[in-house]
Amino acid sequence: MRTLALHQWRRNKGSFLGFGAIILIAACMLGSALTLLCTVGPRYTALADELHTADVDIVVPRTAATADVRDVIDRTTGVAAVEPHDVLLMDAQIHDFRGTDFAIRTMITDADAPRTLNQTRVLATAAGSGDLTIAQYTAQFGQFAPGERIELRIGGHDESFRIAGVVEEMEFGNAGSQILAFSAPAARFARLERAYPQARMTEYAVSVSAGADPRAVRSRLERALAQAGTPVAIDASSVRATRMMVSRLIILILVVFAVLVTVVILALCTFRIRNIVETDRTDMGVLKALGYTGQMISHAMMAPYLLVCVGATVIGLALSTLATPAIGSLIALQAGFTFHAQADARAWLITIAALAGVTLLFAWIGVRSLRALQPIEAIRGISARSQRHTVRPLNRMPGNVRTAISLQQAAASPSRNLLVGCMAFLMTLIVSFAAVLTYNATVTPGNLYNTLSTETPQVVATPSQRETTEAMQRIRAIPGVQNVIAYTTARVGIDGTQMPAFVSDDFDATRNDIRYEGNHPATAHEIAMGSALADAHPIGSKVTVSHGGTALSYTVVGYIQSVNDGGTVCELTNAGYTRLDPDFAHSPHTLYVYCDGADTARVIRAIESTCADLVTHTTDMEHMRETSQQMYGSIMSAVSLAMLILAIGLTGLVLMMVVRSTIVRERRRFGILKALGYTSGQLMRQIAAALMPATAAGAVLGALVAGMAARPVTDALFATVGVMRSQFDHPALLPIAAALALTAVQGALALGFTTPIRTISPYQLITE
């Protein structure tokens, strides 16, 4: 059997190497995905345990942090330990955050206060002293470094700090929790407390009992502390889900495409083995006549495929150790924690077992016909396939001689046509999906940004007290301003959970409609719920909404999405929120200003010059939008380019083996045609043309399926990160262009792989 296996290897070395190359690609992708799956989560858990991260964080105003409140927390079911800390909580704008002003809630803690829970680990320090320590996410994403200065606008005043160092913390992590954490030395912290007394809060870091659900404990605490007010209430499970969003999406994409590549591998493996069985039928009949059993021959044919599969898989896994760290750095940037991807034994074993197992299975399917092979029939050249499939004579084919020969070749091998057609179908799907990603990330980058974000105007203006209406009218009169709406983000409580509430009377005027079912609220008694609350609150039902000490009933009229908030969000009208907070009617409402992106800087200057007495601050949101779009666009372009290279590479490898197999199998016939006067070029074009009907059919079918399934597939992909309504465009021309381009590429590749036909000599065939 060893001799037979070595004979198969020497005779079909090129095919085995091509098969191994495809296995290598699949192993690299699957290995990277499984490595991330096996290591990212445990790394996150290990860091959280190492830094003793609290399971729940509750923040209440300092004036409400009484002994009674502490007693309520201690006696709440599921609470194991509580650690209070003095903090400052305020809405702030971070200047020059990745080149723009970034508005977010910030929590500043006393860096010198001892902590048991929510500890930090120093990653970098500045030479000399500093008065603010920033988290890793702020440093990497915001592009700040120790020793530099960072400015925060707090309560209308700019505070400048020298960055003392960068720390790793697992309490809030990234902007997905809607809070960025900082710490200041005791002396600077005390000065900030005196300067901003309204921001003085007490943070209760809570560790839950073994087996308790942090989300359930958080809800109990929020309900118990409703009277005291809880501006911040987060739990470790929700924060983890937000921070791992990109990781889940990347793993899903890698697994899906690894599966597609594996499908091509399996089809190719079965085709190659069946082709060898058909081509070497006489030799195998002789082997059976000499005493070799069908099982022995089958094992000899399967052994090279299995060995090549295992070897290529190991090499692919080794290469994945180079690709995975690059993916890991992207995850670390988005998630805000240190992650260095390393090889994982479980991922390697699963990948090897999976690819070797399916290769062995489909190789066995390919050699099944050997069991029924009769030696005398094989030696005589009689086969069941030849009896079932008779090649149609040339004189009964339509067209001239060249057309007849091409059609005869196209119909000569149904298994080859099926393989080429399936490959064209799958590759058209991959290229079409890559084209959709590229189009929506680079040609129309706003589509991807709007899918992953909420409403984002060009300019955000903060009016002075009681000047909202006058500021809107004056800003609307500025040349270039297209629209101005009042759009304020407040906080309310629903089902014991504090969440953002988008408050406006102009939801229909927004540019990014985040409503995916039902309607926006239109009256003071209506509310639209976030996707995370949809199952518990059907449209038409009543829901109790609380703010401070007030709790009122609202009717659910629709559902909205918010990826950054994890779907825990709602919409209310101005009148609806005023029912909960009567002071809101006289408070300044945030103004969203819309204009052309190129006019943003000019509009901001005009607002600052003409509305100086009405507007306290303006924020350039267009710059942050452009920066984010460039980042998303570069990531998606890299993914699309990788998919395109993958599609062309797989197409080339499969066509190489199919064409070379055809030349080997039909060598004698090509020699006869050459003796009759056909040139090598004519025969090369005939072989390429014989593959075009199957290629065109697969590409057309792939384009049709891509056109119909592109939107559902895109929606399902982004649903894994909380997107309920994708803003992607799906131009019908993209699948058509992908099908035409792929058909042309396959035709060119097929023609290029037919060059060995030049070496066929009629004289040599006669002498053989």
NORCORDA-V379587 format. One record per residue. N is the residue number from 1. NEAR is the number of other C-alpha atoms within 12 Angstrom. D_FIRST is the distance of its C-alpha to the first C-alpha in Angstrom with 1 decimal. Layout:
n | near | d_first
N | NEAR | D_FIRST
N | NEAR | D_FIRST
//
This chain:
n | near | d_first
1 | 21 | 0.0
2 | 17 | 3.8
3 | 16 | 5.4
4 | 23 | 5.1
5 | 25 | 6.2
6 | 20 | 8.6
7 | 18 | 9.8
8 | 30 | 10.7
9 | 25 | 12.5
10 | 15 | 14.4
11 | 19 | 15.4
12 | 25 | 16.6
13 | 21 | 17.7
14 | 23 | 21.2
15 | 34 | 20.3
16 | 36 | 18.2
17 | 26 | 21.2
18 | 32 | 23.6
19 | 47 | 21.8
20 | 39 | 21.9
21 | 34 | 25.5
22 | 44 | 26.4
23 | 49 | 24.6
24 | 38 | 26.7
25 | 44 | 29.9
26 | 44 | 29.3
27 | 47 | 28.4
28 | 41 | 31.5
29 | 45 | 33.8
30 | 46 | 32.4
31 | 48 | 32.4
32 | 46 | 36.0
33 | 43 | 37.1
34 | 41 | 35.7
35 | 43 | 37.0
36 | 46 | 40.4
37 | 33 | 40.3
38 | 27 | 39.4
39 | 30 | 41.9
40 | 40 | 44.9
41 | 26 | 46.2
42 | 20 | 45.8
43 | 28 | 47.4
44 | 37 | 50.3
45 | 24 | 50.8
46 | 18 | 50.6
47 | 27 | 53.3
48 | 31 | 55.5
49 | 23 | 55.3
50 | 21 | 56.0
51 | 25 | 59.0
52 | 28 | 60.2
53 | 36 | 60.4
54 | 40 | 62.7
55 | 44 | 61.4
56 | 45 | 64.6
57 | 45 | 67.2
58 | 48 | 70.6
59 | 43 | 73.4
60 | 38 | 77.0
61 | 32 | 80.2
62 | 28 | 81.7
63 | 18 | 84.9
64 | 22 | 83.0
65 | 29 | 81.0
66 | 19 | 83.3
67 | 13 | 82.8
68 | 15 | 82.6
69 | 32 | 79.7
70 | 29 | 77.8
71 | 18 | 78.6
72 | 24 | 77.2
73 | 40 | 74.0
74 | 27 | 73.7
75 | 19 | 74.2
76 | 28 | 71.8
77 | 25 | 69.0
78 | 27 | 65.7
79 | 34 | 67.4
80 | 23 | 66.6
81 | 27 | 68.2
82 | 31 | 70.4
83 | 32 | 71.2
84 | 33 | 74.0
85 | 32 | 74.4
86 | 35 | 77.0
87 | 39 | 75.5
88 | 42 | 76.8
89 | 38 | 75.4
90 | 36 | 76.4
91 | 29 | 75.4
92 | 33 | 75.0
93 | 34 | 74.0
94 | 37 | 71.9
95 | 30 | 73.1
96 | 27 | 70.6
97 | 32 | 67.6
98 | 26 | 65.0
99 | 21 | 67.9
100 | 26 | 69.9
101 | 29 | 71.8
102 | 37 | 69.7
103 | 31 | 71.5
104 | 27 | 70.0
105 | 33 | 71.3
106 | 35 | 71.3
107 | 41 | 71.6
108 | 40 | 73.1
109 | 41 | 72.9
110 | 32 | 74.7
111 | 34 | 72.3
112 | 21 | 74.3
113 | 22 | 74.3
114 | 16 | 72.0
115 | 23 | 69.1
116 | 22 | 66.8
117 | 31 | 65.1
118 | 39 | 64.0
119 | 30 | 63.7
120 | 36 | 62.6
121 | 26 | 60.6
122 | 21 | 62.0
123 | 23 | 59.6
124 | 22 | 62.1
125 | 26 | 65.8
126 | 24 | 68.5
127 | 14 | 70.5
128 | 13 | 73.9
129 | 18 | 75.0
130 | 29 | 74.2
131 | 38 | 75.5
132 | 42 | 72.5
133 | 46 | 68.9
134 | 51 | 66.4
135 | 48 | 63.1
136 | 40 | 59.8
137 | 39 | 59.6
138 | 41 | 63.1
139 | 38 | 62.3
140 | 30 | 59.1
141 | 33 | 59.8
142 | 30 | 63.6
143 | 24 | 63.0
144 | 33 | 65.3
145 | 31 | 65.1
146 | 32 | 66.9
147 | 24 | 70.3
148 | 27 | 70.7
149 | 27 | 73.3
150 | 34 | 72.6
151 | 26 | 75.3
152 | 32 | 75.6
153 | 29 | 78.2
154 | 30 | 79.5
155 | 22 | 82.5
156 | 20 | 83.6
157 | 18 | 83.5
158 | 18 | 81.0
159 | 24 | 79.8
160 | 21 | 78.2
161 | 31 | 75.9
162 | 30 | 74.3
163 | 33 | 70.7
164 | 33 | 70.3
165 | 38 | 66.6
166 | 37 | 63.5
167 | 37 | 62.2
168 | 39 | 59.3
169 | 38 | 60.5
170 | 43 | 58.7
171 | 48 | 61.8
172 | 45 | 62.1
173 | 44 | 59.4
174 | 41 | 59.8
175 | 32 | 62.2
176 | 35 | 60.5
177 | 39 | 62.6
178 | 38 | 65.7
179 | 35 | 66.9
180 | 40 | 66.4
181 | 42 | 67.3
182 | 43 | 69.3
183 | 40 | 71.1
184 | 34 | 74.3
185 | 26 | 76.1
186 | 22 | 78.7
187 | 19 | 81.6
188 | 26 | 80.3
189 | 31 | 79.1
190 | 25 | 82.7
191 | 18 | 84.2
192 | 34 | 81.9
193 | 25 | 83.0
194 | 14 | 86.6
195 | 19 | 86.0
196 | 24 | 84.1
197 | 21 | 85.3
198 | 20 | 84.1
199 | 31 | 80.5
200 | 32 | 80.8
201 | 35 | 78.3
202 | 35 | 76.8
203 | 40 | 73.0
204 | 43 | 71.8
205 | 41 | 68.2
206 | 40 | 67.0
207 | 36 | 64.1
208 | 34 | 63.2
209 | 21 | 62.4
210 | 14 | 58.9
211 | 15 | 57.5
212 | 20 | 60.2
213 | 22 | 59.5
214 | 33 | 61.0
215 | 30 | 61.8
216 | 29 | 63.7
217 | 37 | 65.6
218 | 42 | 66.5
219 | 31 | 67.8
220 | 30 | 69.9
221 | 44 | 71.3
222 | 40 | 72.2
223 | 31 | 74.1
224 | 28 | 75.8
225 | 38 | 76.9
226 | 36 | 77.9
227 | 25 | 81.6
228 | 31 | 80.8
229 | 34 | 78.6
230 | 40 | 75.1
231 | 41 | 74.5
232 | 41 | 71.0
233 | 46 | 68.7
234 | 43 | 64.9
235 | 38 | 62.1
236 | 37 | 58.9
237 | 30 | 56.7
238 | 33 | 58.3
239 | 36 | 58.4
240 | 38 | 54.7
241 | 31 | 53.8
242 | 36 | 55.8
243 | 39 | 54.4
244 | 40 | 50.7
245 | 37 | 51.3
246 | 36 | 49.6
247 | 39 | 46.7
248 | 33 | 45.9
249 | 30 | 46.2
250 | 34 | 43.9
251 | 33 | 41.2
252 | 27 | 41.5
253 | 33 | 41.2
254 | 35 | 38.1
255 | 27 | 36.4
256 | 22 | 37.3
257 | 37 | 36.0
258 | 35 | 32.8
259 | 30 | 32.3
260 | 32 | 33.1
261 | 40 | 30.7
262 | 39 | 27.9
263 | 28 | 28.8
264 | 40 | 28.3
265 | 43 | 24.9
266 | 37 | 23.7
267 | 35 | 25.2
268 | 44 | 23.6
269 | 45 | 20.1
270 | 35 | 20.5
271 | 35 | 22.1
272 | 44 | 19.5
273 | 45 | 16.6
274 | 33 | 18.9
275 | 36 | 20.0
276 | 35 | 16.6
277 | 36 | 16.1
278 | 33 | 19.6
279 | 25 | 19.4
280 | 28 | 16.3
281 | 35 | 17.2
282 | 25 | 17.8
283 | 28 | 14.5
284 | 40 | 12.8
285 | 32 | 15.5
286 | 24 | 14.8
287 | 28 | 11.1
288 | 27 | 12.6
289 | 19 | 15.3
290 | 14 | 13.2
291 | 14 | 12.1
292 | 23 | 8.9
293 | 23 | 10.4
294 | 29 | 11.4
295 | 24 | 10.1
296 | 23 | 6.4
297 | 38 | 7.2
298 | 37 | 9.5
299 | 31 | 7.5
300 | 31 | 5.5
301 | 43 | 9.2
302 | 41 | 10.9
303 | 32 | 9.4
304 | 38 | 11.4
305 | 46 | 14.4
306 | 34 | 14.6
307 | 29 | 14.4
308 | 34 | 16.9
309 | 42 | 19.0
310 | 32 | 19.4
311 | 25 | 20.2
312 | 32 | 22.6
313 | 41 | 24.1
314 | 35 | 25.0
315 | 27 | 26.5
316 | 34 | 28.4
317 | 40 | 29.7
318 | 29 | 30.8
319 | 25 | 32.7
320 | 36 | 34.2
321 | 32 | 36.0
322 | 23 | 37.9
323 | 30 | 38.8
324 | 37 | 39.6
325 | 25 | 42.6
326 | 21 | 44.2
327 | 34 | 44.0
328 | 36 | 45.2
329 | 26 | 48.3
330 | 33 | 49.2
331 | 38 | 48.9
332 | 32 | 51.1
333 | 32 | 53.7
334 | 35 | 54.0
335 | 41 | 53.8
336 | 44 | 56.0
337 | 43 | 54.1
338 | 34 | 52.0
339 | 31 | 48.3
340 | 25 | 45.7
341 | 32 | 42.2
342 | 32 | 39.6
343 | 30 | 35.9
344 | 26 | 35.4
345 | 19 | 32.6
346 | 22 | 32.8
347 | 31 | 32.6
348 | 35 | 29.5
349 | 24 | 27.7
350 | 25 | 28.8
351 | 41 | 27.8
352 | 35 | 24.2
353 | 23 | 23.9
354 | 28 | 25.5
355 | 45 | 23.6
356 | 37 | 20.1
357 | 24 | 21.0
358 | 28 | 22.3
359 | 38 | 19.5
360 | 32 | 17.0
361 | 23 | 19.5
362 | 29 | 20.1
363 | 37 | 16.5
364 | 32 | 16.1
365 | 25 | 19.3
366 | 31 | 18.0
367 | 35 | 15.1
368 | 23 | 17.3
369 | 27 | 18.3
370 | 37 | 15.1
371 | 23 | 16.2
372 | 22 | 19.3
373 | 35 | 17.9
374 | 26 | 19.5
375 | 27 | 18.1
376 | 21 | 21.7
377 | 22 | 22.9
378 | 28 | 20.0
379 | 20 | 20.7
380 | 15 | 24.4
381 | 23 | 24.0
382 | 19 | 25.3
383 | 27 | 24.2
384 | 18 | 25.8
385 | 23 | 26.3
386 | 17 | 28.2
387 | 11 | 30.4
388 | 10 | 31.2
389 | 14 | 31.7
390 | 15 | 33.8
391 | 22 | 34.7
392 | 19 | 38.5
393 | 16 | 40.2
394 | 20 | 41.8
395 | 16 | 45.2
396 | 15 | 45.2
397 | 20 | 44.4
398 | 16 | 47.4
399 | 14 | 48.7
400 | 13 | 48.5
401 | 19 | 45.5
402 | 23 | 44.1
403 | 22 | 44.5
404 | 23 | 43.0
405 | 32 | 39.8
406 | 29 | 39.5
407 | 31 | 39.9
408 | 29 | 37.5
409 | 35 | 34.8
410 | 31 | 35.7
411 | 28 | 35.2
412 | 28 | 32.1
413 | 30 | 29.5
414 | 25 | 30.7
415 | 29 | 27.6
416 | 37 | 28.3
417 | 32 | 32.0
418 | 28 | 31.3
419 | 35 | 29.2
420 | 44 | 31.9
421 | 37 | 34.7
422 | 33 | 33.4
423 | 45 | 32.9
424 | 46 | 36.4
425 | 38 | 37.8
426 | 42 | 36.4
427 | 47 | 37.3
428 | 49 | 40.8
429 | 40 | 41.3
430 | 45 | 40.3
431 | 41 | 42.6
432 | 46 | 45.4
433 | 47 | 45.3
434 | 36 | 45.4
435 | 41 | 48.3
436 | 42 | 50.2
437 | 41 | 49.8
438 | 33 | 50.9
439 | 27 | 53.9
440 | 34 | 55.2
441 | 35 | 54.7
442 | 29 | 56.0
443 | 22 | 57.9
444 | 24 | 59.6
445 | 32 | 59.0
446 | 34 | 61.6
447 | 31 | 59.4
448 | 38 | 56.8
449 | 33 | 59.6
450 | 35 | 61.6
451 | 39 | 58.5
452 | 40 | 58.1
453 | 35 | 61.8
454 | 39 | 65.1
455 | 40 | 68.3
456 | 34 | 68.7
457 | 39 | 71.9
458 | 36 | 72.7
459 | 45 | 75.5
460 | 40 | 76.4
461 | 41 | 80.1
462 | 39 | 81.8
463 | 35 | 85.4
464 | 26 | 88.3
465 | 21 | 89.7
466 | 21 | 91.2
467 | 28 | 90.4
468 | 33 | 87.3
469 | 26 | 89.1
470 | 23 | 91.1
471 | 36 | 88.0
472 | 35 | 86.0
473 | 23 | 88.8
474 | 28 | 89.3
475 | 41 | 85.6
476 | 26 | 85.2
477 | 20 | 88.0
478 | 28 | 86.2
479 | 21 | 85.0
480 | 24 | 81.3
481 | 31 | 80.9
482 | 26 | 79.3
483 | 28 | 79.6
484 | 37 | 80.4
485 | 37 | 79.6
486 | 35 | 80.1
487 | 36 | 76.8
488 | 33 | 76.9
489 | 32 | 74.3
490 | 33 | 75.8
491 | 31 | 74.3
492 | 43 | 74.7
493 | 38 | 73.3
494 | 35 | 71.4
495 | 29 | 70.0
496 | 31 | 70.8
497 | 40 | 68.9
498 | 37 | 70.6
499 | 38 | 69.3
500 | 35 | 70.3
501 | 37 | 72.6
502 | 40 | 73.0
503 | 41 | 76.6
504 | 39 | 78.0
505 | 29 | 79.9
506 | 27 | 78.0
507 | 31 | 74.4
508 | 19 | 74.4
509 | 22 | 75.4
510 | 29 | 72.4
511 | 28 | 69.8
512 | 29 | 66.7
513 | 29 | 67.0
514 | 40 | 65.0
515 | 36 | 66.0
516 | 27 | 63.0
517 | 22 | 64.8
518 | 23 | 68.4
519 | 26 | 71.3
520 | 37 | 72.7
521 | 37 | 75.7
522 | 27 | 79.0
523 | 26 | 81.5
524 | 27 | 82.5
525 | 30 | 80.9
526 | 37 | 77.4
527 | 49 | 74.2
528 | 49 | 70.7
529 | 49 | 68.0
530 | 44 | 64.9
531 | 36 | 61.4
532 | 32 | 60.8
533 | 29 | 63.9
534 | 29 | 63.3
535 | 14 | 61.8
536 | 18 | 64.7
537 | 26 | 67.4
538 | 23 | 67.1
539 | 28 | 69.3
540 | 22 | 72.8
541 | 21 | 72.6
542 | 21 | 74.9
543 | 29 | 73.9
544 | 25 | 76.0
545 | 41 | 76.1
546 | 35 | 77.8
547 | 37 | 79.2
548 | 26 | 81.3
549 | 19 | 83.3
550 | 22 | 83.2
551 | 23 | 80.8
552 | 26 | 81.1
553 | 23 | 79.3
554 | 34 | 77.6
555 | 30 | 76.0
556 | 37 | 72.4
557 | 33 | 72.3
558 | 32 | 69.0
559 | 39 | 65.9
560 | 45 | 65.1
561 | 42 | 62.2
562 | 42 | 62.2
563 | 38 | 58.9
564 | 37 | 60.6
565 | 38 | 62.5
566 | 39 | 59.5
567 | 39 | 61.4
568 | 38 | 64.1
569 | 39 | 67.0
570 | 49 | 69.8
571 | 51 | 72.4
572 | 45 | 76.2
573 | 35 | 79.2
574 | 39 | 81.9
575 | 25 | 84.1
576 | 36 | 81.3
577 | 43 | 80.8
578 | 27 | 84.6
579 | 27 | 84.9
580 | 32 | 82.9
581 | 25 | 84.5
582 | 16 | 88.0
583 | 16 | 88.2
584 | 26 | 85.4
585 | 24 | 87.9
586 | 18 | 89.8
587 | 23 | 86.8
588 | 29 | 85.3
589 | 38 | 82.4
590 | 37 | 79.6
591 | 44 | 79.8
592 | 40 | 76.8
593 | 44 | 77.7
594 | 37 | 75.8
595 | 30 | 76.0
596 | 19 | 73.9
597 | 26 | 71.6
598 | 18 | 73.2
599 | 23 | 76.6
600 | 32 | 75.7
601 | 24 | 77.3
602 | 21 | 80.4
603 | 35 | 80.8
604 | 34 | 80.4
605 | 22 | 83.2
606 | 25 | 85.3
607 | 38 | 84.9
608 | 26 | 85.8
609 | 19 | 88.9
610 | 21 | 90.2
611 | 30 | 89.2
612 | 22 | 89.8
613 | 20 | 92.2
614 | 28 | 89.9
615 | 34 | 86.3
616 | 28 | 85.4
617 | 34 | 81.9
618 | 40 | 79.5
619 | 39 | 75.7
620 | 40 | 73.6
621 | 33 | 70.7
622 | 35 | 69.6
623 | 28 | 68.5
624 | 32 | 66.3
625 | 35 | 64.9
626 | 30 | 64.0
627 | 26 | 62.4
628 | 32 | 60.3
629 | 29 | 59.4
630 | 24 | 58.3
631 | 24 | 56.1
632 | 32 | 54.6
633 | 29 | 54.3
634 | 23 | 52.4
635 | 26 | 49.9
636 | 30 | 49.3
637 | 27 | 49.2
638 | 22 | 46.5
639 | 28 | 44.5
640 | 29 | 45.0
641 | 22 | 44.0
642 | 25 | 40.8
643 | 36 | 40.1
644 | 30 | 41.0
645 | 20 | 38.7
646 | 32 | 35.9
647 | 38 | 36.5
648 | 34 | 36.6
649 | 28 | 33.6
650 | 42 | 31.5
651 | 46 | 32.9
652 | 33 | 32.1
653 | 35 | 28.5
654 | 45 | 27.9
655 | 42 | 29.9
656 | 36 | 28.2
657 | 41 | 24.8
658 | 46 | 26.4
659 | 43 | 28.4
660 | 34 | 25.7
661 | 37 | 23.5
662 | 40 | 26.6
663 | 32 | 27.3
664 | 27 | 23.8
665 | 26 | 24.0
666 | 24 | 27.6
667 | 28 | 27.7
668 | 23 | 29.1
669 | 24 | 31.7
670 | 35 | 32.9
671 | 30 | 33.2
672 | 22 | 35.4
673 | 26 | 37.5
674 | 26 | 38.0
675 | 19 | 39.1
676 | 13 | 41.6
677 | 14 | 43.1
678 | 25 | 41.4
679 | 22 | 41.2
680 | 27 | 38.4
681 | 21 | 40.6
682 | 25 | 41.1
683 | 35 | 37.5
684 | 35 | 36.7
685 | 30 | 39.5
686 | 34 | 38.2
687 | 44 | 34.8
688 | 40 | 36.5
689 | 34 | 39.0
690 | 36 | 36.4
691 | 45 | 35.3
692 | 37 | 38.8
693 | 29 | 39.7
694 | 35 | 36.8
695 | 42 | 37.7
696 | 34 | 41.4
697 | 28 | 40.9
698 | 33 | 38.8
699 | 40 | 41.3
700 | 33 | 44.3
701 | 29 | 42.9
702 | 38 | 42.1
703 | 38 | 45.6
704 | 26 | 47.1
705 | 26 | 45.2
706 | 38 | 46.0
707 | 32 | 49.7
708 | 20 | 49.9
709 | 23 | 47.8
710 | 33 | 48.7
711 | 26 | 51.7
712 | 20 | 50.2
713 | 26 | 47.1
714 | 33 | 49.4
715 | 23 | 51.7
716 | 20 | 48.9
717 | 30 | 47.5
718 | 30 | 51.0
719 | 28 | 51.8
720 | 27 | 49.5
721 | 37 | 52.2
722 | 33 | 55.2
723 | 37 | 55.9
724 | 33 | 57.3
725 | 37 | 58.5
726 | 38 | 56.8
727 | 33 | 59.1
728 | 34 | 56.3
729 | 30 | 57.1
730 | 31 | 54.5
731 | 25 | 55.6
732 | 22 | 54.2
733 | 20 | 53.7
734 | 32 | 51.0
735 | 36 | 48.2
736 | 30 | 49.4
737 | 27 | 49.4
738 | 40 | 45.9
739 | 38 | 44.6
740 | 29 | 46.3
741 | 29 | 45.1
742 | 44 | 41.5
743 | 38 | 41.5
744 | 25 | 43.0
745 | 30 | 40.5
746 | 43 | 37.6
747 | 35 | 39.1
748 | 26 | 39.7
749 | 33 | 36.1
750 | 37 | 34.6
751 | 32 | 36.9
752 | 23 | 35.9
753 | 29 | 32.1
754 | 37 | 32.7
755 | 23 | 33.7
756 | 25 | 30.6
757 | 37 | 32.1
758 | 22 | 34.6
759 | 21 | 32.1
760 | 29 | 31.5
761 | 24 | 33.5
762 | 25 | 34.6
763 | 14 | 35.1
764 | 15 | 31.6
765 | 18 | 30.2
766 | 13 | 32.5
767 | 8 | 31.5
768 | 9 | 27.8
//
